């Protein structure tokens, strides 16, 4: 997923960085309201990360000194990851940013 051009332009000239990450498929209580999903979750639980494992990429991106100047990247499993062409679509990112601002009722220039 591409970082919003609006967010990146906001951070230009500052020490603020903005990256995106995927924690992976984490075994959580997210499916607790669906018996079918709970059953499937249990069936495939050996493919799921523990909450501790799922948190590692978030923690890495937040505290790794080597990422102090890295911005606009996508991370998975504590390393930069491939982003599909749809995820790199500048026009789609601009539209998503615009729609998000509209839905939130905010003006961002």
N, CA and C atoms as a LAMMPS dump frame, in Angstrom:
ITEM: TIMESTEP
0
ITEM: NUMBER OF ATOMS
327
ITEM: BOX BOUNDS ff ff ff
-5.0000000000000000e+02 5.0000000000000000e+02
-5.0000000000000000e+02 5.0000000000000000e+02
-5.0000000000000000e+02 5.0000000000000000e+02
ITEM: ATOMS id mol type element x y z
1 1 1 N 0.849 -1.183 0
2 1 2 C 0 0 0
3 1 3 C 0.877 1.222 0
4 2 1 N 0.545 2.139 -0.805
5 2 2 C 1.324 3.356 -0.93
6 2 3 C 0.997 4.333 0.198
7 3 1 N 2.042 5.007 0.677
8 3 2 C 1.838 6.067 1.665
9 3 3 C 1.168 7.229 0.949
10 4 1 N 0.236 7.852 1.619
11 4 2 C -0.468 8.967 1.019
12 4 3 C 0.483 10.098 0.668
13 5 1 N 0.349 10.649 -0.533
14 5 2 C 1.154 11.808 -0.896
15 5 3 C 0.932 12.969 0.071
16 6 1 N -0.291 13.098 0.585
17 6 2 C -0.582 14.168 1.54
18 6 3 C 0.197 14.018 2.823
19 7 1 N 0.284 12.804 3.322
20 7 2 C 1.021 12.556 4.554
21 7 3 C 2.508 12.769 4.341
22 8 1 N 3.039 12.294 3.226
23 8 2 C 4.463 12.475 2.953
24 8 3 C 4.811 13.945 2.756
25 9 1 N 3.939 14.699 2.106
26 9 2 C 4.237 16.119 1.908
27 9 3 C 4.169 16.872 3.228
28 10 1 N 3.307 16.434 4.117
29 10 2 C 3.206 17.05 5.441
30 10 3 C 4.506 16.884 6.218
31 11 1 N 5.161 15.743 6.049
32 11 2 C 6.364 15.436 6.815
33 11 3 C 7.649 15.943 6.161
34 12 1 N 7.573 16.459 4.94
35 12 2 C 8.762 16.924 4.239
36 12 3 C 9.469 18.009 5.053
37 13 1 N 10.783 17.845 5.191
38 13 2 C 11.583 18.824 5.926
39 13 3 C 11.574 18.617 7.427
40 14 1 N 10.984 17.528 7.884
41 14 2 C 10.964 17.224 9.314
42 14 3 C 11.662 15.886 9.541
43 15 1 N 11.749 15.479 10.778
44 15 2 C 12.308 14.17 11.094
45 15 3 C 11.222 13.095 11.16
46 16 1 N 10.009 13.46 10.76
47 16 2 C 8.882 12.527 10.775
48 16 3 C 9.003 11.574 9.586
49 17 1 N 8.833 10.292 9.838
50 17 2 C 8.802 9.302 8.771
51 17 3 C 7.453 8.593 8.81
52 18 1 N 7.053 8.073 7.653
53 18 2 C 5.779 7.36 7.57
54 18 3 C 5.991 6.111 6.728
55 19 1 N 5.813 4.969 7.344
56 19 2 C 5.944 3.692 6.655
57 19 3 C 4.681 2.873 6.886
58 20 1 N 4.494 1.855 6.076
59 20 2 C 3.344 0.97 6.172
60 20 3 C 3.873 -0.428 6.476
61 21 1 N 3.102 -1.2 7.239
62 21 2 C 3.549 -2.556 7.535
63 21 3 C 2.382 -3.515 7.58
64 22 1 N 2.701 -4.776 7.441
65 22 2 C 1.719 -5.845 7.582
66 22 3 C 2.214 -6.736 8.708
67 23 1 N 1.439 -6.884 9.77
68 23 2 C 1.888 -7.708 10.896
69 23 3 C 1.819 -9.205 10.612
70 24 1 N 1.163 -9.578 9.519
71 24 2 C 0.965 -10.99 9.228
72 24 3 C -0.393 -11.423 9.748
73 25 1 N -0.695 -12.682 9.571
74 25 2 C -1.952 -13.233 10.082
75 25 3 C -1.734 -13.625 11.537
76 26 1 N -2.403 -12.917 12.419
77 26 2 C -2.17 -13.064 13.856
78 26 3 C -3.352 -13.762 14.52
79 27 1 N -3.06 -14.738 15.35
80 27 2 C -4.089 -15.434 16.12
81 27 3 C -4.61 -14.476 17.188
82 28 1 N -5.847 -14.033 17.026
83 28 2 C -6.426 -13.062 17.96
84 28 3 C -7.897 -13.398 18.192
85 29 1 N -8.56 -12.574 18.968
86 29 2 C -9.987 -12.754 19.231
87 29 3 C -10.86 -12.031 18.209
88 30 1 N -10.28 -11.626 17.117
89 30 2 C -11.008 -10.866 16.105
90 30 3 C -12.226 -11.62 15.57
91 31 1 N -12.159 -12.938 15.557
92 31 2 C -13.242 -13.75 14.979
93 31 3 C -14.202 -14.288 16.04
94 32 1 N -14.15 -13.785 17.243
95 32 2 C -14.899 -14.35 18.373
96 32 3 C -16.418 -14.347 18.193
97 33 1 N -16.939 -13.55 17.283
98 33 2 C -18.384 -13.462 17.1
99 33 3 C -18.906 -14.345 15.966
100 34 1 N -18.036 -15.142 15.37
101 34 2 C -18.443 -16.015 14.267
102 34 3 C -17.966 -17.435 14.557
103 35 1 N -18.915 -18.335 14.772
104 35 2 C -18.554 -19.722 15.056
105 35 3 C -17.789 -20.349 13.894
106 36 1 N -18.218 -20.062 12.675
107 36 2 C -17.524 -20.604 11.508
108 36 3 C -16.08 -20.104 11.455
109 37 1 N -15.895 -18.807 11.632
110 37 2 C -14.54 -18.252 11.583
111 37 3 C -13.689 -18.762 12.748
112 38 1 N -14.293 -18.928 13.916
113 38 2 C -13.543 -19.473 15.06
114 38 3 C -13.065 -20.89 14.742
115 39 1 N -13.926 -21.674 14.112
116 39 2 C -13.562 -23.04 13.754
117 39 3 C -12.425 -23.036 12.728
118 40 1 N -12.559 -22.186 11.699
119 40 2 C -11.501 -22.085 10.69
120 40 3 C -10.193 -21.573 11.291
121 41 1 N -10.298 -20.612 12.21
122 41 2 C -9.131 -20.042 12.891
123 41 3 C -8.375 -21.154 13.622
124 42 1 N -9.126 -21.999 14.326
125 42 2 C -8.506 -23.11 15.062
126 42 3 C -7.892 -24.128 14.102
127 43 1 N -8.593 -24.414 13.024
128 43 2 C -8.117 -25.383 12.046
129 43 3 C -6.782 -24.957 11.426
130 44 1 N -6.654 -23.671 11.155
131 44 2 C -5.441 -23.168 10.498
132 44 3 C -4.513 -22.418 11.445
133 45 1 N -4.686 -22.602 12.741
134 45 2 C -3.913 -21.829 13.719
135 45 3 C -2.409 -22.054 13.624
136 46 1 N -1.989 -23.195 13.113
137 46 2 C -0.544 -23.424 13.001
138 46 3 C 0.098 -22.522 11.951
139 47 1 N -0.705 -21.863 11.093
140 47 2 C -0.197 -20.895 10.117
141 47 3 C -0.178 -19.47 10.681
142 48 1 N -0.809 -19.275 11.829
143 48 2 C -0.961 -17.931 12.385
144 48 3 C 0.172 -17.58 13.334
145 49 1 N 0.463 -16.294 13.392
146 49 2 C 1.468 -15.799 14.337
147 49 3 C 0.812 -15.58 15.689
148 50 1 N 1.621 -15.651 16.724
149 50 2 C 1.131 -15.269 18.048
150 50 3 C 1.044 -13.748 18.079
151 51 1 N 0.295 -13.164 19.011
152 51 2 C 0.275 -11.71 19.117
153 51 3 C 1.685 -11.127 19.286
154 52 1 N 2.539 -11.801 20.04
155 52 2 C 3.914 -11.326 20.236
156 52 3 C 4.657 -11.299 18.898
157 53 1 N 4.526 -12.375 18.124
158 53 2 C 5.189 -12.435 16.815
159 53 3 C 4.627 -11.375 15.866
160 54 1 N 3.32 -11.19 15.908
161 54 2 C 2.682 -10.21 15.044
162 54 3 C 3.087 -8.78 15.349
163 55 1 N 3.469 -8.518 16.581
164 55 2 C 3.862 -7.165 16.987
165 55 3 C 5.286 -6.802 16.576
166 56 1 N 6.094 -7.775 16.218
167 56 2 C 7.514 -7.519 15.994
168 56 3 C 7.799 -6.515 14.876
169 57 1 N 7.078 -6.565 13.761
170 57 2 C 7.332 -5.615 12.676
171 57 3 C 6.929 -4.21 13.087
172 58 1 N 5.833 -4.064 13.831
173 58 2 C 5.435 -2.74 14.329
174 58 3 C 6.507 -2.167 15.249
175 59 1 N 6.994 -2.999 16.142
176 59 2 C 8.031 -2.557 17.078
177 59 3 C 9.305 -2.207 16.322
178 60 1 N 9.679 -3.051 15.383
179 60 2 C 10.883 -2.81 14.586
180 60 3 C 10.794 -1.465 13.872
181 61 1 N 9.679 -1.212 13.189
182 61 2 C 9.527 0.044 12.443
183 61 3 C 9.513 1.255 13.372
184 62 1 N 9.069 1.082 14.598
185 62 2 C 8.993 2.197 15.54
186 62 3 C 10.328 2.52 16.192
187 63 1 N 11.181 1.521 16.405
188 63 2 C 12.392 1.778 17.207
189 63 3 C 13.717 1.508 16.504
190 64 1 N 13.727 0.912 15.341
191 64 2 C 15 0.582 14.679
192 64 3 C 15.718 1.856 14.235
193 65 1 N 16.902 2.068 14.754
194 65 2 C 17.667 3.276 14.415
195 65 3 C 18.006 3.345 12.934
196 66 1 N 18.193 2.182 12.288
197 66 2 C 18.529 2.194 10.865
198 66 3 C 17.365 2.674 9.996
199 67 1 N 16.176 2.82 10.573
200 67 2 C 15.019 3.317 9.822
201 67 3 C 14.738 4.798 10.102
202 68 1 N 15.613 5.467 10.828
203 68 2 C 15.385 6.875 11.181
204 68 3 C 15.13 7.763 9.97
205 69 1 N 15.75 7.463 8.848
206 69 2 C 15.569 8.295 7.656
207 69 3 C 14.805 7.569 6.551
208 70 1 N 14.263 6.405 6.857
209 70 2 C 13.494 5.631 5.865
210 70 3 C 12.033 6.042 5.944
211 71 1 N 11.456 6.405 4.813
212 71 2 C 10.049 6.798 4.782
213 71 3 C 9.418 6.336 3.478
214 72 1 N 8.114 6.096 3.518
215 72 2 C 7.388 5.691 2.324
216 72 3 C 7.605 4.241 1.929
217 73 1 N 8.019 3.399 2.865
218 73 2 C 8.295 1.996 2.569
219 73 3 C 7.219 1.082 3.151
220 74 1 N 7.165 -0.124 2.628
221 74 2 C 6.248 -1.156 3.104
222 74 3 C 7.078 -2.268 3.729
223 75 1 N 6.714 -2.691 4.943
224 75 2 C 7.464 -3.705 5.664
225 75 3 C 6.589 -4.905 6.007
226 76 1 N 7.213 -6.062 5.999
227 76 2 C 6.584 -7.292 6.438
228 76 3 C 7.695 -8.159 7.01
229 77 1 N 7.438 -8.804 8.132
230 77 2 C 8.44 -9.64 8.792
231 77 3 C 9.754 -8.884 9.031
232 78 1 N 9.633 -7.648 9.478
233 78 2 C 10.776 -6.803 9.869
234 78 3 C 11.738 -6.503 8.729
235 79 1 N 11.246 -6.461 7.504
236 79 2 C 12.101 -6.082 6.379
237 79 3 C 11.231 -5.487 5.27
238 80 1 N 11.85 -4.69 4.397
239 80 2 C 11.085 -4.138 3.28
240 80 3 C 10.474 -5.262 2.458
241 81 1 N 9.276 -5.022 1.964
242 81 2 C 8.559 -6.063 1.234
243 81 3 C 8.078 -5.541 -0.117
244 82 1 N 7.758 -6.469 -0.99
245 82 2 C 7.246 -6.164 -2.326
246 82 3 C 5.847 -5.55 -2.222
247 83 1 N 5.605 -4.552 -3.034
248 83 2 C 4.279 -3.94 -3.127
249 83 3 C 3.785 -4.155 -4.553
250 84 1 N 2.594 -4.706 -4.678
251 84 2 C 2.038 -4.984 -6.006
252 84 3 C 1.832 -3.68 -6.781
253 85 1 N 1.714 -3.761 -8.097
254 85 2 C 1.479 -2.554 -8.901
255 85 3 C 0.261 -1.757 -8.439
256 86 1 N -0.805 -2.431 -8.031
257 86 2 C -1.992 -1.702 -7.54
258 86 3 C -1.66 -0.918 -6.278
259 87 1 N -0.781 -1.45 -5.464
260 87 2 C -0.384 -0.775 -4.239
261 87 3 C 0.54 0.406 -4.477
262 88 1 N 1.081 0.513 -5.699
263 88 2 C 1.973 1.618 -6.054
264 88 3 C 1.306 2.635 -6.971
265 89 1 N 0.009 2.534 -7.116
266 89 2 C -0.754 3.398 -8.021
267 89 3 C -0.953 4.773 -7.389
268 90 1 N -0.231 5.787 -7.896
269 90 2 C -0.304 7.147 -7.348
270 90 3 C -1.705 7.737 -7.417
271 91 1 N -2.391 7.496 -8.528
272 91 2 C -3.75 8.05 -8.677
273 91 3 C -4.707 7.427 -7.667
274 92 1 N -4.602 6.131 -7.46
275 92 2 C -5.465 5.466 -6.477
276 92 3 C -5.153 5.981 -5.071
277 93 1 N -3.872 6.213 -4.769
278 93 2 C -3.484 6.736 -3.453
279 93 3 C -4.065 8.134 -3.24
280 94 1 N -3.995 8.963 -4.259
281 94 2 C -4.552 10.325 -4.153
282 94 3 C -6.071 10.274 -3.945
283 95 1 N -6.733 9.381 -4.674
284 95 2 C -8.183 9.26 -4.536
285 95 3 C -8.554 8.76 -3.141
286 96 1 N -7.828 7.755 -2.656
287 96 2 C -8.083 7.239 -1.305
288 96 3 C -7.877 8.333 -0.267
289 97 1 N -6.822 9.131 -0.411
290 97 2 C -6.558 10.224 0.508
291 97 3 C -7.705 11.24 0.465
292 98 1 N -8.132 11.581 -0.73
293 98 2 C -9.211 12.557 -0.897
294 98 3 C -10.52 12.058 -0.286
295 99 1 N -10.882 10.822 -0.569
296 99 2 C -12.111 10.25 -0.026
297 99 3 C -12.031 10.147 1.497
298 100 1 N -10.875 9.752 2.018
299 100 2 C -10.699 9.651 3.477
300 100 3 C -10.899 11.004 4.139
301 101 1 N -10.288 12.047 3.566
302 101 2 C -10.454 13.391 4.124
303 101 3 C -11.913 13.83 4.064
304 102 1 N -12.568 13.527 2.949
305 102 2 C -13.978 13.89 2.798
306 102 3 C -14.835 13.183 3.849
307 103 1 N -14.622 11.897 4.017
308 103 2 C -15.404 11.141 5.006
309 103 3 C -15.143 11.612 6.436
310 104 1 N -13.923 12.069 6.694
311 104 2 C -13.588 12.561 8.036
312 104 3 C -13.999 14.019 8.221
313 105 1 N -14.375 14.659 7.124
314 105 2 C -14.78 16.06 7.206
315 105 3 C -13.623 16.999 7.488
316 106 1 N -12.433 16.66 6.937
317 106 2 C -11.265 17.505 7.153
318 106 3 C -10.746 18.029 5.824
319 107 1 N -10.077 19.148 5.867
320 107 2 C -9.447 19.753 4.702
321 107 3 C -7.939 19.563 4.842
322 108 1 N -7.29 18.953 3.864
323 108 2 C -5.849 18.707 3.954
324 108 3 C -5.21 19.121 2.653
325 109 1 N -4.468 20.198 2.668
326 109 2 C -3.797 20.679 1.436
327 109 3 C -2.313 20.663 1.604
